[in-house]
Amino acid sequence: MCPSCIDLFDEKPALEQHVNEQHLVFDAQHSFSVADDTNSEWTVSDLNMTRKFNEFRDDVIKNSHKYTNLDQFFHQLLAMSSILFIQRRNFYNNIPEHIMDPQIQQNTRTVLLNELNFRRTLQPGDHEAIKAILTEYRDDIKDMLDVRIDLLTMAKAKPEPERNVLLAIEGLIPTLKDLDLPCLSSENHLTAGYIHPVIQHLFAHNPSHIAQCANILPRFENADKRPDYFVQKFEHYQYASTFCFGEIKVDTANDISCLNDFYRLALFAKTEMDTSHMNAVICFQTIGLSTTFYIMTRKPNMLVFVELVTIVLPSNKPSIMSILGYLDDLYSLATLHMSLESTCQTSFQIPYLTIRIRPIHYQNVAAKTTCVSWCHCIKVKTINSLPPMPSTDFTAQALVPPTWLARSS
């Protein structure tokens, strides 16, 4: 099947000819300048970040043929969509040092977190009270029902977002048993038992918010159009916006699928910000019991995708005390989500790139074998209004297997 349309082919040469003749690869003459306020610039420690990022993006677009390897160049691929990604670990040298060295990236992340007022701390008394309750559960001093009642009683006396943290912990209790369980091998079990109870209470405790496991919703006919999880906001009983997206994998998932999920998260967030005029969107990626949270926010002439924190949930009752090390992070996330709101901003044209890696099966009838080839699909375009979900109108860029595919095969 062609990755850019619905045509089917039995042999790879026929597919290659179809792609070369029917689908645009790249329009080198297209202008990617953003029609934004040219007088508005973002500076960090007297450094013009808007200008730095524009240099990086322009260089990436001019040399786009070099960046077909997703695992090595995801910074570059995101830059084509006007997204600057800032990691917590910044010494990978994914961004050329002459553009933005690791120290600049670290300073940028610090400034962004300070602007978001992200780092919050629970009251010491609350921390000690939660510790006492969980200790009684771990040591079988109180049974599950009594412990849950204690947490709910404590939550009832607290305002949001402290209440959200307590409810998230309470929601985990039924899953945490003193049993020698095998490794989590089911995404459904991981989502229902661990992720949903936490995300639902952190981000969807408000009566107008709803958290859903999107990968089981029948209305999404194409799997590429939906994330694994999202949290939506309703106004006057009607859908208003989606302010959180999640991708979930068990810890045995391969690096290719995890990296592809991360890239999809960035595109989901960007699309929602363009369509709903959000000032920010939260994303999370779960691999096993480890969940990393990100936020995408607006800056002049760009979107900035920032890594926030990583939280590792306990797997069973004996390890329940490990959640105490993440109380402040949970509190910070719950507070952050309350600050997300729609803004009346004018849509402006920005470069938009979508990418999908998909297997294409070719059957050799004579040899009675089936082989798999891979298409790396890239499209760059400028649009005023994006659809509710990332476009499935992809353009084939290369028919050679990416290097990370060969490495993991």
Contacts in CASP RR format, 6 or more apart in sequence:
PFRMAT RR
TARGET T0000
AUTHOR 0000-0000-0000
METHOD contacts of the structure
MODEL  1
MCPSCIDLFDEKPALEQHVNEQHLVFDAQHSFSVADDTNSEWTVSDLNMT
RKFNEFRDDVIKNSHKYTNLDQFFHQLLAMSSILFIQRRNFYNNIPEHIM
DPQIQQNTRTVLLNELNFRRTLQPGDHEAIKAILTEYRDDIKDMLDVRID
LLTMAKAKPEPERNVLLAIEGLIPTLKDLDLPCLSSENHLTAGYIHPVIQ
HLFAHNPSHIAQCANILPRFENADKRPDYFVQKFEHYQYASTFCFGEIKV
DTANDISCLNDFYRLALFAKTEMDTSHMNAVICFQTIGLSTTFYIMTRKP
NMLVFVELVTIVLPSNKPSIMSILGYLDDLYSLATLHMSLESTCQTSFQI
PYLTIRIRPIHYQNVAAKTTCVSWCHCIKVKTINSLPPMPSTDFTAQALV
PPTWLARSS
1 7 0 8 1.000
1 8 0 8 1.000
1 9 0 8 1.000
1 360 0 8 1.000
2 8 0 8 1.000
2 9 0 8 1.000
2 15 0 8 1.000
2 18 0 8 1.000
2 19 0 8 1.000
2 23 0 8 1.000
2 396 0 8 1.000
3 356 0 8 1.000
3 358 0 8 1.000
3 360 0 8 1.000
3 375 0 8 1.000
3 377 0 8 1.000
3 394 0 8 1.000
3 396 0 8 1.000
4 19 0 8 1.000
4 22 0 8 1.000
4 23 0 8 1.000
4 377 0 8 1.000
4 393 0 8 1.000
4 394 0 8 1.000
4 395 0 8 1.000
4 396 0 8 1.000
5 22 0 8 1.000
5 23 0 8 1.000
7 18 0 8 1.000
9 15 0 8 1.000
9 18 0 8 1.000
10 362 0 8 1.000
10 363 0 8 1.000
11 362 0 8 1.000
12 360 0 8 1.000
12 362 0 8 1.000
12 373 0 8 1.000
12 399 0 8 1.000
15 360 0 8 1.000
15 399 0 8 1.000
16 399 0 8 1.000
19 375 0 8 1.000
19 396 0 8 1.000
19 399 0 8 1.000
23 395 0 8 1.000
23 396 0 8 1.000
24 379 0 8 1.000
24 395 0 8 1.000
25 378 0 8 1.000
25 395 0 8 1.000
25 396 0 8 1.000
25 397 0 8 1.000
26 64 0 8 1.000
26 65 0 8 1.000
26 378 0 8 1.000
26 380 0 8 1.000
26 397 0 8 1.000
27 380 0 8 1.000
30 380 0 8 1.000
30 382 0 8 1.000
31 382 0 8 1.000
32 57 0 8 1.000
32 58 0 8 1.000
32 61 0 8 1.000
32 351 0 8 1.000
32 380 0 8 1.000
32 382 0 8 1.000
34 82 0 8 1.000
34 301 0 8 1.000
34 348 0 8 1.000
34 349 0 8 1.000
34 350 0 8 1.000
34 351 0 8 1.000
35 348 0 8 1.000
35 349 0 8 1.000
36 300 0 8 1.000
36 301 0 8 1.000
36 348 0 8 1.000
37 300 0 8 1.000
40 50 0 8 1.000
40 300 0 8 1.000
40 301 0 8 1.000
41 48 0 8 1.000
41 49 0 8 1.000
41 50 0 8 1.000
41 51 0 8 1.000
41 300 0 8 1.000
41 301 0 8 1.000
42 48 0 8 1.000
42 49 0 8 1.000
42 50 0 8 1.000
42 299 0 8 1.000
42 300 0 8 1.000
42 301 0 8 1.000
42 302 0 8 1.000
43 49 0 8 1.000
43 50 0 8 1.000
44 104 0 8 1.000
44 107 0 8 1.000
44 108 0 8 1.000
44 111 0 8 1.000
45 107 0 8 1.000
45 111 0 8 1.000
47 104 0 8 1.000
49 84 0 8 1.000
49 108 0 8 1.000
49 299 0 8 1.000
50 299 0 8 1.000
50 300 0 8 1.000
50 301 0 8 1.000
50 302 0 8 1.000
52 99 0 8 1.000
52 100 0 8 1.000
52 104 0 8 1.000
53 79 0 8 1.000
53 84 0 8 1.000
53 100 0 8 1.000
53 301 0 8 1.000
53 302 0 8 1.000
54 301 0 8 1.000
55 99 0 8 1.000
56 79 0 8 1.000
56 84 0 8 1.000
56 95 0 8 1.000
56 96 0 8 1.000
56 99 0 8 1.000
56 100 0 8 1.000
57 79 0 8 1.000
57 80 0 8 1.000
57 82 0 8 1.000
57 302 0 8 1.000
57 351 0 8 1.000
59 99 0 8 1.000
60 67 0 8 1.000
60 76 0 8 1.000
60 79 0 8 1.000
60 80 0 8 1.000
61 80 0 8 1.000
61 351 0 8 1.000
61 380 0 8 1.000
64 80 0 8 1.000
64 378 0 8 1.000
64 380 0 8 1.000
66 73 0 8 1.000
67 73 0 8 1.000
67 76 0 8 1.000
67 77 0 8 1.000
68 376 0 8 1.000
68 378 0 8 1.000
68 397 0 8 1.000
68 398 0 8 1.000
68 400 0 8 1.000
68 402 0 8 1.000
69 402 0 8 1.000
69 403 0 8 1.000
69 404 0 8 1.000
70 77 0 8 1.000
70 259 0 8 1.000
70 260 0 8 1.000
70 263 0 8 1.000
70 355 0 8 1.000
70 357 0 8 1.000
70 376 0 8 1.000
70 402 0 8 1.000
70 404 0 8 1.000
71 255 0 8 1.000
71 256 0 8 1.000
71 259 0 8 1.000
71 402 0 8 1.000
71 403 0 8 1.000
71 404 0 8 1.000
72 94 0 8 1.000
72 403 0 8 1.000
72 404 0 8 1.000
73 94 0 8 1.000
74 85 0 8 1.000
74 94 0 8 1.000
74 259 0 8 1.000
74 262 0 8 1.000
74 263 0 8 1.000
75 85 0 8 1.000
75 94 0 8 1.000
75 95 0 8 1.000
76 94 0 8 1.000
77 263 0 8 1.000
77 353 0 8 1.000
77 355 0 8 1.000
77 378 0 8 1.000
78 84 0 8 1.000
78 85 0 8 1.000
78 263 0 8 1.000
78 266 0 8 1.000
78 305 0 8 1.000
80 351 0 8 1.000
80 353 0 8 1.000
80 380 0 8 1.000
81 266 0 8 1.000
81 267 0 8 1.000
81 270 0 8 1.000
81 303 0 8 1.000
81 350 0 8 1.000
81 351 0 8 1.000
81 352 0 8 1.000
81 353 0 8 1.000
82 301 0 8 1.000
82 302 0 8 1.000
82 303 0 8 1.000
82 350 0 8 1.000
82 351 0 8 1.000
83 266 0 8 1.000
83 270 0 8 1.000
83 296 0 8 1.000
83 302 0 8 1.000
83 303 0 8 1.000
83 304 0 8 1.000
83 305 0 8 1.000
84 299 0 8 1.000
84 302 0 8 1.000
84 303 0 8 1.000
84 304 0 8 1.000
84 305 0 8 1.000
85 266 0 8 1.000
85 305 0 8 1.000
85 306 0 8 1.000
86 105 0 8 1.000
86 108 0 8 1.000
86 109 0 8 1.000
86 112 0 8 1.000
86 304 0 8 1.000
86 305 0 8 1.000
86 306 0 8 1.000
86 307 0 8 1.000
87 105 0 8 1.000
87 109 0 8 1.000
87 307 0 8 1.000
88 109 0 8 1.000
88 307 0 8 1.000
88 310 0 8 1.000
90 102 0 8 1.000
90 105 0 8 1.000
90 106 0 8 1.000
90 109 0 8 1.000
91 102 0 8 1.000
93 102 0 8 1.000
95 105 0 8 1.000
100 108 0 8 1.000
109 306 0 8 1.000
109 307 0 8 1.000
112 297 0 8 1.000
112 304 0 8 1.000
112 306 0 8 1.000
113 119 0 8 1.000
113 306 0 8 1.000
113 308 0 8 1.000
116 295 0 8 1.000
116 297 0 8 1.000
116 336 0 8 1.000
116 339 0 8 1.000
117 335 0 8 1.000
118 308 0 8 1.000
118 332 0 8 1.000
118 335 0 8 1.000
118 336 0 8 1.000
119 328 0 8 1.000
119 332 0 8 1.000
120 328 0 8 1.000
120 331 0 8 1.000
120 332 0 8 1.000
120 335 0 8 1.000
121 328 0 8 1.000
121 331 0 8 1.000
122 162 0 8 1.000
122 165 0 8 1.000
122 327 0 8 1.000
122 328 0 8 1.000
122 331 0 8 1.000
123 162 0 8 1.000
126 154 0 8 1.000
126 158 0 8 1.000
126 162 0 8 1.000
127 324 0 8 1.000
127 327 0 8 1.000
129 154 0 8 1.000
130 151 0 8 1.000
130 154 0 8 1.000
130 166 0 8 1.000
130 169 0 8 1.000
130 324 0 8 1.000
130 327 0 8 1.000
131 321 0 8 1.000
131 324 0 8 1.000
133 147 0 8 1.000
133 150 0 8 1.000
133 151 0 8 1.000
133 154 0 8 1.000
134 147 0 8 1.000
134 169 0 8 1.000
134 320 0 8 1.000
134 321 0 8 1.000
134 323 0 8 1.000
134 324 0 8 1.000
135 141 0 8 1.000
135 321 0 8 1.000
136 142 0 8 1.000
136 147 0 8 1.000
136 150 0 8 1.000
137 144 0 8 1.000
137 147 0 8 1.000
137 173 0 8 1.000
137 317 0 8 1.000
137 320 0 8 1.000
138 317 0 8 1.000
138 318 0 8 1.000
138 320 0 8 1.000
138 321 0 8 1.000
142 150 0 8 1.000
144 173 0 8 1.000
144 174 0 8 1.000
147 173 0 8 1.000
148 170 0 8 1.000
148 171 0 8 1.000
148 173 0 8 1.000
148 174 0 8 1.000
151 166 0 8 1.000
151 167 0 8 1.000
151 169 0 8 1.000
151 170 0 8 1.000
151 173 0 8 1.000
152 166 0 8 1.000
152 167 0 8 1.000
152 170 0 8 1.000
154 166 0 8 1.000
155 162 0 8 1.000
155 163 0 8 1.000
155 166 0 8 1.000
155 167 0 8 1.000
155 170 0 8 1.000
156 163 0 8 1.000
158 166 0 8 1.000
160 205 0 8 1.000
160 334 0 8 1.000
160 338 0 8 1.000
161 331 0 8 1.000
161 334 0 8 1.000
161 335 0 8 1.000
161 337 0 8 1.000
161 338 0 8 1.000
162 331 0 8 1.000
163 205 0 8 1.000
164 201 0 8 1.000
164 202 0 8 1.000
164 205 0 8 1.000
164 330 0 8 1.000
164 334 0 8 1.000
165 201 0 8 1.000
165 202 0 8 1.000
165 327 0 8 1.000
165 330 0 8 1.000
165 331 0 8 1.000
165 334 0 8 1.000
167 201 0 8 1.000
167 205 0 8 1.000
168 197 0 8 1.000
168 198 0 8 1.000
168 201 0 8 1.000
168 202 0 8 1.000
168 330 0 8 1.000
168 334 0 8 1.000
169 323 0 8 1.000
170 201 0 8 1.000
171 197 0 8 1.000
171 198 0 8 1.000
171 201 0 8 1.000
172 193 0 8 1.000
172 194 0 8 1.000
172 197 0 8 1.000
172 198 0 8 1.000
172 313 0 8 1.000
172 314 0 8 1.000
172 323 0 8 1.000
175 193 0 8 1.000
175 194 0 8 1.000
175 197 0 8 1.000
176 314 0 8 1.000
176 315 0 8 1.000
176 316 0 8 1.000
176 317 0 8 1.000
176 319 0 8 1.000
176 320 0 8 1.000
177 316 0 8 1.000
177 317 0 8 1.000
178 316 0 8 1.000
178 317 0 8 1.000
178 318 0 8 1.000
179 316 0 8 1.000
179 317 0 8 1.000
181 315 0 8 1.000
181 316 0 8 1.000
183 250 0 8 1.000
183 251 0 8 1.000
183 252 0 8 1.000
184 190 0 8 1.000
184 250 0 8 1.000
184 251 0 8 1.000
184 288 0 8 1.000
184 289 0 8 1.000
184 315 0 8 1.000
185 250 0 8 1.000
185 252 0 8 1.000
186 250 0 8 1.000
187 215 0 8 1.000
187 228 0 8 1.000
187 248 0 8 1.000
187 249 0 8 1.000
187 250 0 8 1.000
188 216 0 8 1.000
190 248 0 8 1.000
190 250 0 8 1.000
190 286 0 8 1.000
190 288 0 8 1.000
190 289 0 8 1.000
191 213 0 8 1.000
191 228 0 8 1.000
191 229 0 8 1.000
191 248 0 8 1.000
192 213 0 8 1.000
194 289 0 8 1.000
194 313 0 8 1.000
195 229 0 8 1.000
195 248 0 8 1.000
195 286 0 8 1.000
195 291 0 8 1.000
196 211 0 8 1.000
196 213 0 8 1.000
196 229 0 8 1.000
198 291 0 8 1.000
198 313 0 8 1.000
198 330 0 8 1.000
199 211 0 8 1.000
199 229 0 8 1.000
199 231 0 8 1.000
199 244 0 8 1.000
199 284 0 8 1.000
200 211 0 8 1.000
202 330 0 8 1.000
202 333 0 8 1.000
202 334 0 8 1.000
202 337 0 8 1.000
203 209 0 8 1.000
203 211 0 8 1.000
203 231 0 8 1.000
203 243 0 8 1.000
203 244 0 8 1.000
203 282 0 8 1.000
203 333 0 8 1.000
203 334 0 8 1.000
203 337 0 8 1.000
204 210 0 8 1.000
204 211 0 8 1.000
204 231 0 8 1.000
208 233 0 8 1.000
208 234 0 8 1.000
208 235 0 8 1.000
209 231 0 8 1.000
209 232 0 8 1.000
209 233 0 8 1.000
209 234 0 8 1.000
210 231 0 8 1.000
210 232 0 8 1.000
210 234 0 8 1.000
211 229 0 8 1.000
211 230 0 8 1.000
211 231 0 8 1.000
211 244 0 8 1.000
212 229 0 8 1.000
212 230 0 8 1.000
212 231 0 8 1.000
212 232 0 8 1.000
213 228 0 8 1.000
213 229 0 8 1.000
214 220 0 8 1.000
214 226 0 8 1.000
214 227 0 8 1.000
214 228 0 8 1.000
214 229 0 8 1.000
214 230 0 8 1.000
215 223 0 8 1.000
215 226 0 8 1.000
215 227 0 8 1.000
215 228 0 8 1.000
215 229 0 8 1.000
217 226 0 8 1.000
220 226 0 8 1.000
222 392 0 8 1.000
224 356 0 8 1.000
224 390 0 8 1.000
224 392 0 8 1.000
225 389 0 8 1.000
225 390 0 8 1.000
225 392 0 8 1.000
226 389 0 8 1.000
227 245 0 8 1.000
227 246 0 8 1.000
227 247 0 8 1.000
227 264 0 8 1.000
227 265 0 8 1.000
227 268 0 8 1.000
228 246 0 8 1.000
228 247 0 8 1.000
228 248 0 8 1.000
228 261 0 8 1.000
229 244 0 8 1.000
229 245 0 8 1.000
229 246 0 8 1.000
229 247 0 8 1.000
229 248 0 8 1.000
229 284 0 8 1.000
230 242 0 8 1.000
230 244 0 8 1.000
230 245 0 8 1.000
230 246 0 8 1.000
230 268 0 8 1.000
231 242 0 8 1.000
231 243 0 8 1.000
231 244 0 8 1.000
232 239 0 8 1.000
232 240 0 8 1.000
232 241 0 8 1.000
232 242 0 8 1.000
232 243 0 8 1.000
233 240 0 8 1.000
233 241 0 8 1.000
233 242 0 8 1.000
233 243 0 8 1.000
234 240 0 8 1.000
240 276 0 8 1.000
240 342 0 8 1.000
241 272 0 8 1.000
241 276 0 8 1.000
241 278 0 8 1.000
241 342 0 8 1.000
242 272 0 8 1.000
242 276 0 8 1.000
242 281 0 8 1.000
243 272 0 8 1.000
243 278 0 8 1.000
243 280 0 8 1.000
243 281 0 8 1.000
243 282 0 8 1.000
243 337 0 8 1.000
243 340 0 8 1.000
244 281 0 8 1.000
244 282 0 8 1.000
244 283 0 8 1.000
244 284 0 8 1.000
244 337 0 8 1.000
245 265 0 8 1.000
245 268 0 8 1.000
245 269 0 8 1.000
245 272 0 8 1.000
245 281 0 8 1.000
245 282 0 8 1.000
245 283 0 8 1.000
245 284 0 8 1.000
246 265 0 8 1.000
246 283 0 8 1.000
246 284 0 8 1.000
246 285 0 8 1.000
246 286 0 8 1.000
247 261 0 8 1.000
247 262 0 8 1.000
247 264 0 8 1.000
247 265 0 8 1.000
247 284 0 8 1.000
247 285 0 8 1.000
247 286 0 8 1.000
248 285 0 8 1.000
248 286 0 8 1.000
249 257 0 8 1.000
249 258 0 8 1.000
249 261 0 8 1.000
249 286 0 8 1.000
249 287 0 8 1.000
249 288 0 8 1.000
250 287 0 8 1.000
250 288 0 8 1.000
251 287 0 8 1.000
251 288 0 8 1.000
251 289 0 8 1.000
251 290 0 8 1.000
253 287 0 8 1.000
254 408 0 8 1.000
255 404 0 8 1.000
255 408 0 8 1.000
256 357 0 8 1.000
256 404 0 8 1.000
256 405 0 8 1.000
256 408 0 8 1.000
258 285 0 8 1.000
258 287 0 8 1.000
259 404 0 8 1.000
260 356 0 8 1.000
260 357 0 8 1.000
261 285 0 8 1.000
262 285 0 8 1.000
263 355 0 8 1.000
264 390 0 8 1.000
265 283 0 8 1.000
265 285 0 8 1.000
265 294 0 8 1.000
266 283 0 8 1.000
266 296 0 8 1.000
266 305 0 8 1.000
267 354 0 8 1.000
267 390 0 8 1.000
268 283 0 8 1.000
268 389 0 8 1.000
268 390 0 8 1.000
269 281 0 8 1.000
269 283 0 8 1.000
269 294 0 8 1.000
269 296 0 8 1.000
269 305 0 8 1.000
270 296 0 8 1.000
270 303 0 8 1.000
270 352 0 8 1.000
270 386 0 8 1.000
271 386 0 8 1.000
271 387 0 8 1.000
271 388 0 8 1.000
271 389 0 8 1.000
271 390 0 8 1.000
272 278 0 8 1.000
272 281 0 8 1.000
273 280 0 8 1.000
273 281 0 8 1.000
273 296 0 8 1.000
273 298 0 8 1.000
273 303 0 8 1.000
274 347 0 8 1.000
274 350 0 8 1.000
274 385 0 8 1.000
274 386 0 8 1.000
275 385 0 8 1.000
275 386 0 8 1.000
275 387 0 8 1.000
275 388 0 8 1.000
276 342 0 8 1.000
277 342 0 8 1.000
277 343 0 8 1.000
277 344 0 8 1.000
277 345 0 8 1.000
277 347 0 8 1.000
278 340 0 8 1.000
278 341 0 8 1.000
278 342 0 8 1.000
278 343 0 8 1.000
279 297 0 8 1.000
279 298 0 8 1.000
279 340 0 8 1.000
279 341 0 8 1.000
279 342 0 8 1.000
279 343 0 8 1.000
279 345 0 8 1.000
280 295 0 8 1.000
280 296 0 8 1.000
280 297 0 8 1.000
280 298 0 8 1.000
280 339 0 8 1.000
280 340 0 8 1.000
281 295 0 8 1.000
281 296 0 8 1.000
281 340 0 8 1.000
282 293 0 8 1.000
282 294 0 8 1.000
282 295 0 8 1.000
282 333 0 8 1.000
282 336 0 8 1.000
282 337 0 8 1.000
282 340 0 8 1.000
283 293 0 8 1.000
283 294 0 8 1.000
283 295 0 8 1.000
283 296 0 8 1.000
283 305 0 8 1.000
284 291 0 8 1.000
284 292 0 8 1.000
284 293 0 8 1.000
284 294 0 8 1.000
285 291 0 8 1.000
285 292 0 8 1.000
285 294 0 8 1.000
289 312 0 8 1.000
289 313 0 8 1.000
289 314 0 8 1.000
289 315 0 8 1.000
290 310 0 8 1.000
290 311 0 8 1.000
290 312 0 8 1.000
291 310 0 8 1.000
291 311 0 8 1.000
291 312 0 8 1.000
291 313 0 8 1.000
292 307 0 8 1.000
292 308 0 8 1.000
292 309 0 8 1.000
292 310 0 8 1.000
293 307 0 8 1.000
293 308 0 8 1.000
293 309 0 8 1.000
293 310 0 8 1.000
293 311 0 8 1.000
293 333 0 8 1.000
294 305 0 8 1.000
294 306 0 8 1.000
294 307 0 8 1.000
294 308 0 8 1.000
295 305 0 8 1.000
295 306 0 8 1.000
295 308 0 8 1.000
295 336 0 8 1.000
296 303 0 8 1.000
296 304 0 8 1.000
296 305 0 8 1.000
296 306 0 8 1.000
297 303 0 8 1.000
297 304 0 8 1.000
297 306 0 8 1.000
298 304 0 8 1.000
298 345 0 8 1.000
303 350 0 8 1.000
308 332 0 8 1.000
308 333 0 8 1.000
308 336 0 8 1.000
309 326 0 8 1.000
309 329 0 8 1.000
309 332 0 8 1.000
309 333 0 8 1.000
311 326 0 8 1.000
311 329 0 8 1.000
311 330 0 8 1.000
312 322 0 8 1.000
312 326 0 8 1.000
313 323 0 8 1.000
314 320 0 8 1.000
314 321 0 8 1.000
314 322 0 8 1.000
314 323 0 8 1.000
347 384 0 8 1.000
347 385 0 8 1.000
349 382 0 8 1.000
349 383 0 8 1.000
349 384 0 8 1.000
350 382 0 8 1.000
351 380 0 8 1.000
351 381 0 8 1.000
351 382 0 8 1.000
352 380 0 8 1.000
352 381 0 8 1.000
352 382 0 8 1.000
352 383 0 8 1.000
352 386 0 8 1.000
353 378 0 8 1.000
353 379 0 8 1.000
353 380 0 8 1.000
354 377 0 8 1.000
354 378 0 8 1.000
354 379 0 8 1.000
354 390 0 8 1.000
354 391 0 8 1.000
354 394 0 8 1.000
355 376 0 8 1.000
355 377 0 8 1.000
355 378 0 8 1.000
355 394 0 8 1.000
356 377 0 8 1.000
356 394 0 8 1.000
357 374 0 8 1.000
357 375 0 8 1.000
357 376 0 8 1.000
357 377 0 8 1.000
357 402 0 8 1.000
357 405 0 8 1.000
358 374 0 8 1.000
358 375 0 8 1.000
358 377 0 8 1.000
359 372 0 8 1.000
359 373 0 8 1.000
359 374 0 8 1.000
360 372 0 8 1.000
360 373 0 8 1.000
360 374 0 8 1.000
360 375 0 8 1.000
361 370 0 8 1.000
361 371 0 8 1.000
361 372 0 8 1.000
362 370 0 8 1.000
362 371 0 8 1.000
362 372 0 8 1.000
362 373 0 8 1.000
363 369 0 8 1.000
363 370 0 8 1.000
364 370 0 8 1.000
364 371 0 8 1.000
373 399 0 8 1.000
373 401 0 8 1.000
374 401 0 8 1.000
374 402 0 8 1.000
374 405 0 8 1.000
375 396 0 8 1.000
375 398 0 8 1.000
375 399 0 8 1.000
376 396 0 8 1.000
376 397 0 8 1.000
376 398 0 8 1.000
376 399 0 8 1.000
376 400 0 8 1.000
376 402 0 8 1.000
377 394 0 8 1.000
377 395 0 8 1.000
377 396 0 8 1.000
377 397 0 8 1.000
378 394 0 8 1.000
378 395 0 8 1.000
378 396 0 8 1.000
378 397 0 8 1.000
379 391 0 8 1.000
379 393 0 8 1.000
379 394 0 8 1.000
379 395 0 8 1.000
END
